[in-house]
Amino acid sequence: MYRRPGLSARLKLTLSYAGFIMVAGALLLAVVQLFLLRYVPDGVLNARPEFGRRGQPSPPFIPNQTDLREAFVPRAFTAMGFLLVLGLLGGWILAGRMLAPLTRITDAARMAANGSLSHRIHMPGPGDEFRELADVFDTMLQQLESHVAEQQRFAANASHELRTPLAISRTLLDVARSDPTRDHGEIFERLHTVNTRAIDLTEALLLLSRADRQSFAREPVDLSLAAEEAAETLLPLAEQRRITLEVTGERAQTVGSAELILRVVTNLVQNAIVHNLPTGGTVRVHTESHHHMSVLRVENTGPPLPAELIPILTEPFQRGTERIRTDEHAGVGLGLAIVHSIVRAHNGILDLAPRPTGGLVATIRFPHAPKHPGPTTARAPGR
């Protein structure tokens, strides 16, 4: 971006410093003129005679106002010139020392603009404005580097996940074209399954991007109603797997996107059902209001989870188990990543903890909805 040339900050500070000294000197001269010389009379001044060696009176020299001005003004201009040189030289040196931290910050920003995000300023010295600016800039670089690395890893994983179903589809189409006698019904069924998985993955990626941008309207949401709706939707899946699904608790109001919060609850309940015991497992969904927070807790039985696995479950394309699911609820590895992103976009907290006897406890805490008049969500019948 072109900008017309102008004075540097160092030169501006130098001129300001020199100008301040000159103004201060001029004020001192004005004080001398107004409060000292004005009281000295002009003309010939008479004084009491003094006697010399021979007894002859010799009148002393008494300078008047004109004499004082003639003696003071040239020296005053000399002093002002010295102050001007001192102000320019001293101001240039002081401005350079004052702006040295800003130069380090500028160099770091230029390196960041060129793509190097690993550089840090690490400004030494006491906590002043430049030190605070440098610390904030270091924090921004750290977060930006982490975000870029996460986006690159996410893009690589997404490309890998999308390439797999596309490659399978191409293989199936090649098989159908090369062998016309093959049963096309089986190929079409497998193509349908693979394409469904690709569509689910694409929709999950779009939903994750939408949550990260926080581009959604906010309205009052009752977590208990979202829990009931998610349980009702996933009840056939739970019955198919012989999983007991329980929903308990009380009203828990928060503010956010009803659609996204329902997706959070649905993803958690679906994961709790799928990652459960082969048969006879349990999924418990509980809502409550506690300490100005609306709490949703989803707990399931299942195989024991190692503690080192818990922190990476919310990363994209991470799964709690290695077994591959081929049914209609096959995951794309974004369930908990979407949950974490949506919760974070709603200023909430997601806490994952393994159960001692196996399974997982997922607890979400949303800020409680402020109490003010307005439309409220109707409660479902039977509650």
C-alpha positions as CSV (number, residue, x, y, z in Angstrom):
1,M,0.0,0.0,0.0
2,Y,1.5,3.3,-1.1
3,R,1.8,6.1,1.4
4,R,3.2,9.5,0.8
5,P,6.6,10.1,2.5
6,G,6.6,11.9,5.8
7,L,8.7,12.5,8.9
8,S,9.8,9.5,10.9
9,A,8.6,9.2,14.5
10,R,12.2,9.6,15.7
11,L,12.6,12.9,13.8
12,K,9.2,14.1,15.1
13,L,10.2,13.3,18.7
14,T,13.5,15.1,18.2
15,L,11.9,18.2,16.8
16,S,9.3,18.1,19.6
17,Y,12.0,17.8,22.3
18,A,14.1,20.7,20.7
19,G,10.9,22.8,20.3
20,F,10.0,22.3,24.0
21,I,13.5,23.4,25.1
22,M,13.3,26.5,22.9
23,V,9.8,27.4,24.2
24,A,11.1,26.9,27.8
25,G,14.1,29.2,27.0
26,A,11.8,31.8,25.5
27,L,9.6,31.8,28.5
28,L,12.6,32.4,30.8
29,L,13.6,35.4,28.7
30,A,10.0,36.7,28.8
31,V,10.1,36.3,32.6
32,V,13.3,38.3,32.8
33,Q,11.8,41.0,30.6
34,L,8.5,41.2,32.4
35,F,9.6,40.8,36.0
36,L,13.1,42.1,36.1
37,L,14.1,44.6,33.4
38,R,10.8,46.4,33.6
39,Y,11.7,47.7,37.0
40,V,15.1,49.1,35.9
41,P,14.7,52.7,34.9
42,D,16.2,54.0,31.6
43,G,18.3,57.1,31.1
44,V,21.2,58.6,33.3
45,L,21.1,57.3,36.8
46,N,22.5,59.4,39.7
47,A,24.1,57.8,42.7
48,R,25.8,59.0,45.9
49,P,29.3,60.2,45.0
50,E,32.3,58.2,46.0
51,F,35.7,59.8,46.7
52,G,38.9,58.7,45.0
53,R,42.5,58.8,46.2
54,R,42.8,62.6,45.8
55,G,39.5,63.3,47.3
56,Q,37.8,63.9,44.0
57,P,34.3,62.4,43.7
58,S,34.0,59.8,41.0
59,P,30.4,58.8,40.2
60,P,29.9,55.0,39.9
61,F,28.6,53.4,36.7
62,I,25.0,52.3,37.1
63,P,23.6,50.5,34.1
64,N,20.2,51.4,33.0
65,Q,17.6,49.3,31.2
66,T,19.2,49.9,27.8
67,D,22.6,48.9,29.0
68,L,21.2,45.7,30.5
69,R,19.5,44.8,27.3
70,E,22.6,45.5,25.2
71,A,24.6,43.2,27.4
72,F,22.0,40.5,28.0
73,V,20.3,40.0,24.5
74,P,23.4,38.8,22.5
75,R,24.3,36.3,25.3
76,A,20.6,35.2,25.5
77,F,20.6,34.4,21.7
78,T,23.9,32.6,22.1
79,A,22.4,30.5,24.9
80,M,19.3,29.8,22.8
81,G,21.4,28.6,19.9
82,F,23.2,26.3,22.3
83,L,19.9,25.0,23.7
84,L,18.7,24.4,20.1
85,V,21.7,22.3,19.2
86,L,21.5,20.5,22.5
87,G,17.8,19.8,22.1
88,L,18.3,18.4,18.6
89,L,21.2,16.2,19.5
90,G,19.9,15.1,22.8
91,G,16.4,14.6,21.4
92,W,17.7,12.4,18.5
93,I,19.6,10.2,20.9
94,L,16.8,10.0,23.5
95,A,14.2,9.3,20.8
96,G,16.4,6.5,19.4
97,R,16.6,4.9,22.7
98,M,12.9,5.3,23.4
99,L,11.9,3.8,20.0
100,A,14.4,0.9,20.1
101,P,11.8,-1.5,21.5
102,L,9.4,-0.4,18.8
103,T,12.0,-1.3,16.2
104,R,12.2,-4.8,17.6
105,I,8.5,-5.2,17.5
106,T,8.4,-3.9,13.9
107,D,11.1,-6.4,12.9
108,A,9.1,-9.2,14.5
109,A,5.9,-8.1,12.7
110,R,7.8,-8.0,9.4
111,M,9.1,-11.5,9.9
112,A,5.5,-12.7,10.8
113,A,4.2,-11.0,7.6
114,N,6.8,-12.9,5.6
115,G,5.5,-16.2,7.1
116,S,7.8,-16.8,10.0
117,L,5.5,-17.3,13.1
118,S,8.1,-19.0,15.3
119,H,10.0,-15.8,16.1
120,R,9.3,-14.2,19.5
121,I,10.3,-10.7,20.8
122,H,11.0,-11.6,24.5
123,M,11.3,-8.0,25.4
124,P,13.6,-7.5,28.5
125,G,13.2,-4.8,31.1
126,P,10.5,-3.5,33.4
127,G,6.8,-3.6,32.6
128,D,6.1,-0.5,30.6
129,E,3.9,0.2,27.6
130,F,6.4,-1.3,25.1
131,R,6.9,-4.4,27.2
132,E,3.2,-4.9,27.4
133,L,2.8,-4.4,23.7
134,A,5.7,-6.9,23.0
135,D,4.1,-9.5,25.4
136,V,0.7,-9.1,23.7
137,F,2.4,-9.5,20.3
138,D,4.2,-12.7,21.5
139,T,1.0,-14.1,22.7
140,M,-0.7,-13.3,19.4
141,L,2.1,-15.0,17.4
142,Q,1.9,-18.0,19.6
143,Q,-1.9,-18.4,19.1
144,L,-1.5,-17.6,15.4
145,E,1.2,-20.2,15.0
146,S,-0.9,-22.8,16.9
147,H,-4.0,-21.9,14.8
148,V,-2.1,-22.2,11.5
149,A,-0.6,-25.5,12.5
150,E,-4.0,-26.8,13.5
151,Q,-5.6,-25.6,10.3
152,Q,-2.8,-27.3,8.2
153,R,-3.2,-30.5,10.2
154,F,-7.0,-30.3,9.8
155,A,-6.7,-29.7,6.0
156,A,-4.3,-32.6,5.6
157,N,-6.6,-34.9,7.6
158,A,-9.7,-33.7,5.8
159,S,-8.0,-34.3,2.4
160,H,-7.0,-37.8,3.5
161,E,-10.5,-38.6,4.8
162,L,-12.2,-37.3,1.6
163,R,-9.7,-39.1,-0.7
164,T,-10.6,-42.5,0.8
165,P,-14.3,-42.6,-0.2
166,L,-13.5,-40.9,-3.5
167,A,-10.9,-43.5,-4.3
168,I,-13.3,-46.3,-3.3
169,S,-16.0,-44.8,-5.6
170,R,-13.6,-44.7,-8.5
171,T,-12.6,-48.3,-7.9
172,L,-16.2,-49.5,-7.8
173,L,-17.0,-47.6,-11.0
174,D,-14.0,-49.1,-12.7
175,V,-15.1,-52.6,-11.6
176,A,-18.6,-52.0,-12.9
177,R,-17.3,-50.7,-16.3
178,S,-14.8,-53.5,-16.7
179,D,-17.1,-56.3,-15.7
180,P,-20.6,-55.8,-17.1
181,T,-21.8,-59.2,-15.9
182,R,-21.1,-58.3,-12.2
183,D,-24.1,-57.7,-9.9
184,H,-24.7,-54.0,-10.1
185,G,-27.0,-53.9,-7.2
186,E,-24.2,-54.7,-4.8
187,I,-22.0,-52.1,-6.4
188,F,-24.7,-49.5,-6.2
189,E,-25.3,-50.3,-2.5
190,R,-21.6,-49.9,-1.7
191,L,-21.4,-46.7,-3.8
192,H,-24.4,-45.3,-1.8
193,T,-22.7,-46.1,1.5
194,V,-19.4,-44.5,0.4
195,N,-21.1,-41.4,-0.9
196,T,-23.2,-41.1,2.2
197,R,-20.0,-41.1,4.3
198,A,-18.4,-38.5,2.0
199,I,-21.5,-36.3,2.3
200,D,-21.6,-36.7,6.1
201,L,-17.9,-35.7,6.2
202,T,-18.5,-32.6,4.1
203,E,-21.4,-31.5,6.2
204,A,-19.4,-32.0,9.3
205,L,-16.6,-29.9,7.9
206,L,-19.0,-27.1,7.0
207,L,-20.6,-27.3,10.5
208,L,-17.2,-27.1,12.2
209,S,-16.2,-24.1,10.1
210,R,-19.5,-22.4,10.9
211,A,-19.0,-23.0,14.7
212,D,-15.4,-21.6,14.5
213,R,-16.6,-18.4,12.8
214,Q,-19.4,-18.0,15.4
215,S,-21.7,-17.0,12.6
216,F,-25.0,-17.9,14.2
217,A,-27.9,-16.1,15.9
218,R,-28.3,-16.4,19.7
219,E,-31.6,-17.2,21.5
220,P,-32.6,-18.8,24.8
221,V,-32.1,-22.6,24.7
222,D,-33.2,-25.2,27.3
223,L,-30.6,-28.0,27.5
224,S,-33.2,-30.4,29.0
225,L,-35.3,-30.1,25.8
226,A,-32.3,-30.6,23.6
227,A,-31.4,-33.7,25.6
228,E,-35.0,-35.1,25.2
229,E,-35.0,-34.4,21.5
230,A,-31.6,-36.0,21.0
231,A,-32.6,-39.1,23.0
232,E,-35.9,-39.4,21.1
233,T,-34.0,-39.3,17.8
234,L,-31.4,-41.8,18.8
235,L,-33.7,-44.2,20.7
236,P,-34.0,-46.6,17.8
237,L,-30.2,-46.9,17.6
238,A,-30.0,-47.5,21.3
239,E,-32.7,-50.2,21.1
240,Q,-31.0,-51.8,18.2
241,R,-27.8,-52.1,20.2
242,R,-29.7,-53.0,23.4
243,I,-28.5,-49.9,25.2
244,T,-30.5,-48.4,28.0
245,L,-30.9,-44.6,27.4
246,E,-31.9,-42.5,30.4
247,V,-32.6,-38.7,30.4
248,T,-32.9,-37.0,33.8
249,G,-32.5,-33.6,35.3
250,E,-34.0,-30.1,35.4
251,R,-34.3,-27.1,33.2
252,A,-31.0,-25.6,32.3
253,Q,-31.3,-22.4,30.3
254,T,-28.5,-20.9,28.2
255,V,-28.2,-18.6,25.3
256,G,-26.9,-19.7,21.8
257,S,-27.9,-21.4,18.7
258,A,-30.6,-24.0,19.3
259,E,-29.5,-26.0,16.2
260,L,-25.8,-26.1,17.2
261,I,-26.5,-27.0,20.8
262,L,-28.8,-29.8,19.6
263,R,-26.0,-31.0,17.4
264,V,-23.7,-31.0,20.5
265,V,-26.1,-33.1,22.5
266,T,-26.8,-35.5,19.6
267,N,-23.1,-36.0,18.9
268,L,-22.4,-36.8,22.5
269,V,-25.3,-39.2,22.9
270,Q,-24.5,-40.9,19.6
271,N,-20.9,-41.4,20.6
272,A,-22.0,-42.7,24.0
273,I,-24.3,-45.3,22.3
274,V,-21.8,-46.4,19.6
275,H,-18.7,-46.5,21.9
276,N,-20.5,-48.7,24.5
277,L,-20.6,-52.3,25.5
278,P,-21.7,-54.8,22.8
279,T,-25.0,-55.3,24.6
280,G,-26.6,-54.3,27.8
281,G,-24.8,-51.0,28.2
282,T,-26.2,-47.7,29.6
283,V,-26.2,-44.1,28.5
284,R,-27.3,-41.4,31.1
285,V,-28.0,-37.8,30.1
286,H,-28.5,-35.4,32.9
287,T,-29.1,-31.6,32.9
288,E,-28.9,-29.1,35.8
289,S,-28.2,-25.5,36.8
290,H,-25.3,-25.1,39.1
291,H,-23.4,-21.9,40.2
292,H,-24.7,-19.7,37.4
293,M,-23.9,-22.4,34.8
294,S,-26.1,-24.7,32.8
295,V,-24.7,-28.2,32.9
296,L,-25.2,-31.1,30.6
297,R,-23.6,-34.5,31.4
298,V,-23.5,-37.5,29.2
299,E,-22.2,-40.7,30.8
300,N,-21.9,-44.1,29.2
301,T,-20.6,-47.6,30.0
302,G,-18.0,-49.1,27.7
303,P,-14.4,-50.3,27.4
304,P,-11.8,-48.6,29.7
305,L,-10.1,-45.6,28.1
306,P,-6.4,-44.8,28.8
307,A,-5.9,-41.4,30.4
308,E,-3.5,-40.3,27.6
309,L,-6.2,-40.8,25.0
310,I,-8.6,-38.3,26.6
311,P,-6.8,-35.0,25.6
312,I,-6.8,-35.9,21.9
313,L,-10.4,-37.0,21.6
314,T,-11.5,-33.5,20.7
315,E,-9.0,-33.2,17.9
316,P,-10.4,-33.7,14.3
317,F,-10.4,-37.2,12.9
318,Q,-9.5,-38.8,16.3
319,R,-11.6,-41.8,17.4
320,G,-11.8,-43.4,20.8
321,T,-11.4,-47.0,19.4
322,E,-9.7,-48.4,16.4
323,R,-12.5,-50.7,15.2
324,I,-14.2,-49.7,12.0
325,R,-17.9,-49.2,12.0
326,T,-19.7,-50.0,8.7
327,D,-23.3,-49.3,9.8
328,E,-25.4,-46.3,9.0
329,H,-23.9,-44.5,11.9
330,A,-20.3,-44.8,10.9
331,G,-18.4,-41.8,12.2
332,V,-16.1,-39.5,10.3
333,G,-13.9,-38.6,13.3
334,L,-15.3,-35.1,13.8
335,G,-18.0,-35.8,16.5
336,L,-16.1,-34.5,19.5
337,A,-14.2,-32.0,17.5
338,I,-17.5,-30.4,16.5
339,V,-18.7,-30.6,20.1
340,H,-15.6,-28.9,21.3
341,S,-15.8,-26.2,18.7
342,I,-19.5,-25.4,19.3
343,V,-19.0,-25.3,23.0
344,R,-16.1,-23.0,22.7
345,A,-18.1,-20.7,20.4
346,H,-20.8,-20.5,23.1
347,N,-18.2,-19.6,25.8
348,G,-18.7,-23.0,27.4
349,I,-16.4,-25.6,28.8
350,L,-16.1,-29.2,27.7
351,D,-14.7,-31.7,30.2
352,L,-14.0,-35.3,29.3
353,A,-13.1,-37.9,32.0
354,P,-12.8,-41.7,31.9
355,R,-15.1,-43.7,34.2
356,P,-13.2,-46.0,36.6
357,T,-15.2,-49.0,35.5
358,G,-15.0,-48.1,31.8
359,G,-16.7,-45.6,29.5
360,L,-16.6,-41.9,29.4
361,V,-18.2,-38.9,31.2
362,A,-18.6,-35.8,29.0
363,T,-19.6,-32.6,31.0
364,I,-20.5,-29.4,29.3
365,R,-20.9,-26.1,31.2
366,F,-22.6,-23.2,29.4
367,P,-23.1,-19.7,30.9
368,H,-26.5,-19.5,32.4
369,A,-29.1,-17.4,30.5
370,P,-29.6,-13.9,32.0
371,K,-32.9,-13.4,33.6
372,H,-34.8,-10.9,31.7
373,P,-38.3,-10.7,30.1
374,G,-38.5,-12.3,26.8
375,P,-39.7,-15.4,24.8
376,T,-38.9,-18.7,26.5
377,T,-38.8,-22.2,25.0
378,A,-41.9,-24.2,25.7
379,R,-41.4,-27.5,27.6
380,A,-42.2,-30.8,26.0
381,P,-45.2,-32.6,27.3
382,G,-44.7,-35.1,30.1
383,R,-41.9,-33.2,31.8
